[in-house]
Amino acid sequence: MPDRGGGPTGPRIRAARPSRRVRTLLVTLGVLAVLGMAFTMFAGFWTDWLWYRSVHYSSVFTTTLSTKIGLFFVFGLLMALAVGFNIWLAHRLRPPLSAMSMEQQSLDRYRMGIAPYKKWLLLAVTSLVGLVAGASASSQWRTWLMWVNGVPFHKQDPQFHLDVAFYAFDLPWYRFLLGFGFAAAILCLIAAALTHYLYGGLRVTSPGARATAAATGHLSVLLGIFVALKAVAYWLDRYGLAVKSSDFKATDNWTGLRYVDANAYLQAKTILFCIALICALLFFATLWRRTWQLPVIGFGLMVLSAILIGGLYPAIVQKFQVEPNEQAKEAPYVQKNLKATREAYGIDDADVTEYTGKSATPDKTVLRDKVDDTASIRIMDPNVVSPTFQQLQQMKGYYGFPTNLDVDRYPKDGKEQDTVLGLRELNLDGVPKNNWINDHFRYTHGFGVVAAKGTEADAKGRPVFTEKNLPSQGDLGSYEQRVYYGEKTSTYSIVGGPQKEVDYSDNEREETTSYKGKSGVNLDNPVNRAAYAVAFNEPQILYSGAIGEGSRILYNRTPKERVEAVAPWLTIDGDAYPAVVNHRIQWIVDAYTTTNGYPYASRTTLGDTTADSLTATNNSRAVVAQQNQVNYIRNSVKATVDAYTGDVKLYQWDTKDPVLKTWMKAFPDTVKPRSDISPDLMAHLRYPQDLFKVQRELLTRYHVPDAQTFLSGSEVWEVPDDPTNDSGSAVPPYYLSMKMPGQNTKAFSLTTTLTPSGRDNLSAFMAVDSDPRTSDYGKIRVLKLPTSTTVDGPKQVQSQFNSESDIAETISLLSRGHSKVEYGNLLTVPLDGGLLYAEPVYVRGGSLKYPLLRKVLVTYEGRTAFKNTLDEALNEVFGVKSSTSPPDTGTTNPPETGNPTVDQALQDAQKAFDAGQQALKDGPDWDAYAKAQKDLQEALKRAEAAQSDAGKTDKTDKTSDKTGDRKTGDNTSGDKTSGDKTSGENSDKVSDENGS
C-alpha cells in the first residue's frame, strides 16, 4: 500500500528496545508482584484455617468454605455456559451474506477486528459473567444450607396451610433461583442481540426485514424464557403475601395478608400467572410462525393486565370495600397476625393480669415487713459504680473494668445474694510505656474478679466487696484468675515463648508468668509466622527474637468475636457476662436463631428494639444485629468462653427450635446437648436482656387478646425513656431478685415498666423469671394497671423526687462546689397491690473520680423518703420499722457515741481537719492522716447526732456538706492515680473525707 501520510519520507527510526537485563528485571518484578499477591491471599486463608483448627471448630470453616466454593463454581459455570452458548448460537445462526448497506459496512470493521480474537473474547466475556454470578451465588451459602437441611416447624400458616419451614427455608432459596434465572435470561438476551446485530442477524437502519428468521426464533425463545420466569414469579408471589411487609396503621412492619391481599391480590397473582404462561407459549410459537405479531400482542396484554388486575383492581377493593368498614374487614386477618406474632416472639404464654396499683393492707407494719420478703432491692447500680470499682480495685494502671458491670447471683451463708461484679481486664492505655514488646508480649492479660454485694454499701458509701484485692480473695474461693480473653481485650498477644509476661505486681515485686494453655496458633512454623506477619501487617512477627519455641499468638479475643466466628449462623446478644464456674472464669454469651420468614408475624429491627439508654451512652455496650429485620427469634444457644484458654462451647438451650435443629444438621457436632450443662454453670445462666427488650417492645401492642382492641389502638403502650439521665433513650431492664404476685418465693428476675402511648403514668409492669433452675424460667408476667385511675410512672416518680422541697434542697447541697449527683437505677417492685419505687443516689464529690452512695430515694403510694440508707427510707415511708431488721444504725453514718453540743463537735471536727492537712504536708505522714480522718468522722457524727436531738437535722446536713466541700477543695494531693497500695489507701482516705 502506498504511503498516504502526506509527510516526508526517510529512514524509519525504530524504538529502542530495553536491554536484556532490564527485561529480566521487569519480568522478575512482575513475577514477585504476582507471588506477593498470591501469598497475601494465601495468608488470609491459612490464618483463618489455623484459627478455626485451634478452637476445634475446623468443620465450621470447611463446611462454610466448601459450600461457598460449590455455589461459586456451580452457578458461575451455569451463567458462563448460558451466556457463552447463546453467543455461540447467535454467531452460528448469522446470515451468510450481510446486506450491502452503510450500517453493515461500518460493522465490517468491527467484525474484521475481532475475527482473530473471537475465541479469546468469548472466553473473556463468559469468564467475567461467570465470576460475577459465582461471587453473588457464594454469598447465599446460608440460604442453601437452610434449604438443604430444613427441619419442619410442625405449624402451618392460616392461608395456604403450608408448614412454616416452607417460608423460612424453602421460599428464600426459590427466590434466589428465580433471581438467578432472570439475570441469566437478561444477560443471554443482551449477548445474543448484540451478536446478531454485529453479524447482520438484526438490522436497525438497513432496508428490508429487521431480523432474520434465525435471529427471530432465537431471541423469541429467550424472551419466552423470561416471560415464563415471570409467570413463576407471579406464582411465588402468592405465597410471598404471607410474609410480605406493608404499612398498616395498626402497627409498624405489618406482615401477612390483609383483606385486600386475600380478596384481590391473591386472585390477581393467579390470573397474571396464567396470562404470563400463555404469553410465554406465544413467544415459543415463533419458532414455527416466524412472526412477532402474536407474542408482542400477548406481552402487551400481560403488561396491561398487570396494571389493571395487579394494581387498579386491589386499589378499588381497598377504597370501596375495606375503608368504609375497615375494622370488620381486617379483624380476621389481624387476629391471625396477633396469634402468629405472639408465637414467633415467644410471648404467646405471657400472663397478663389486672393489678390495682393500690395497697390492700392498711397495717403499715405488715407492709414494712413484706418489703424484705418481696424483693432484694439493689442499691449498687452496675451502670454507675464501675468508676468506684476502678478507683478502689484497679490496683495498676494497666487494668480496667467495663463501663457497665454485671449482676449475678452467688451463695452467701446458705442464701443467694445479688452480686455486682466485673473482671479486672487488661487496659493497654495504662501500660507504663507502649511499644511492640510491651503491648503484645509482656502485658497480655487481666487478673481476677472483683465483686460486691448488690444490696449494701459500707459506712463510706462504697461497695461492700465480697471479692477484692490482687490477687483477688474473698467468697469465690480458688479459681484461675488470669484473664486472657475479655470484652476489653481487642488486640493480639504472643505468649508462651521466651519472653516472660507480667502477671501481677505489688509494692514489693513484679510477678511474671508464661502462658501454659493450648489456646492460639503455634508460631514455631516459619510459614505460620510469615502468614501472620502478612495478615496482621506486622513484619516483626517474622524475625523478632521474642518469638521462639512454644510461642503462640492469641487473637479474636472478645467473647462476642469468638462465638460469632465459630457459629456464624447465630445472632449474638450485646452483653456477655463473666461468672466463676467450676474454679474457672467463664464468659457466658446468649445467642439467638432468627428468621424473617415466619408467616403473618410482624417484623422488628433488632438494632432499634435493643437500643436503650445504656447503648446510647456507652459505646462498649453493643446493640444486637444493628439492621437485622426479623419476625422470629429464640434464645436457642447458651455459649461459654473460657477467660484463660479461650475455649468456646455451644449448648443447645431451646430443644424445640427448628431453626437451631436445621443449623445443627448443617454443622453437626458443633452444638452440645443441653444435658451437658453442669449444675455450677446452670446456676449462673439467666434470661437474656436483648430478647427481653424485643419482647417488651412487641408486647406494647400485642398484649391485647382481640383484634378489635388492637385496631382501635386504645391499649397501646410504650417503653418509657430513662428518667435518671438525659439520653432520651429507653429505660433499660433491670435484674433483681423479687417475688411477683402469685409466686411463693423470690426469684432472680428481669423487670421493666411500660407507660401508655404519649403519657407518663404507669400502664404495666413486666417481669420474667430469669433463673433457669426454676420451673417458671422464661415465664413472662405482666401486671396491667387500671385505665380508670392513674398510677405514677417512672418519669413522674423522678419528677416528684426532684420537686419536693426538702429533697431538692438536699440535692442542691450535695451538688455544691465540684460535686456531681448521679442517680442510680430506678427500681420498681410490686408490693401488696401497690408499687414501690427505690433509687440510689450517688455523689461524685470534689476531686474524687468515682461515685459514692450517699442517699436512697423511696416512694410508695404518694409517700416519699430521702434518707442515708434503704432501711431508713423504708421506715419513713411506712412510718414503722421492720420487725425483722436490726436496730437502724445506718450504713452511711454509723451509730454515734455521747451527746456533746454542736459547737463543741464542730470545733473538734475543724481541729481534726487541720491535723489531716498538716499530715499531708509532712511527708505525707499517712498514719497521722488516718488518725485525723478517724477523729474527723467521729466529730461530725457527734455533731449530727446532737443537732438531730435538737430537731435541726437540715442544719447539720448543711454544716457537714460545707465542711466536706472545704476539705475536698483543699486536699488535691489525695487524688492520685491508683496503682499501688499507697495510692489506694490515699484514695480511700480522700473518699472518707468527701463523705463527711
Helices and strands as residue ranges (DSSP letters): H 20-54, H 58-92, H 102-114, G 115-117, H 118-138, H 141-149, H 164-165, I 166-170, H 171-198, H 213-240, G 241-243, E 245-248, E 251-255, H 259-260, I 261-265, H 266-289, H 293-307, I 308-312, H 313-317, I 318-322, G 323-325, H 326-344, E 351-354, H 364-374, H 386-393, E 399-400, E 406-412, E 415-423, E 425-426, G 428-430, H 436-437, I 438-442, E 446-447, E 449-457, E 463-468, E 473-474, E 482-483, E 493-495, E 501-505, E 510-513, E 521-522, H 526-535, H 540-543, E 552-554, H 559-566, E 571-572, E 577-581, E 584-595, E 604-605, H 606-609, H 613-617, E 629-630, E 632-642, E 648-652, H 658-666, G 674-676, H 679-682, H 689-702, H 707-712, E 717-718, E 734-738, E 747-756, E 764-769, E 780-784, H 794-803, H 805-814, E 820-823, E 827-831, E 834-844, E 852-860, E 863-867, H 870-878, H 902-921, H 926-949, H 953-970, H 981-995
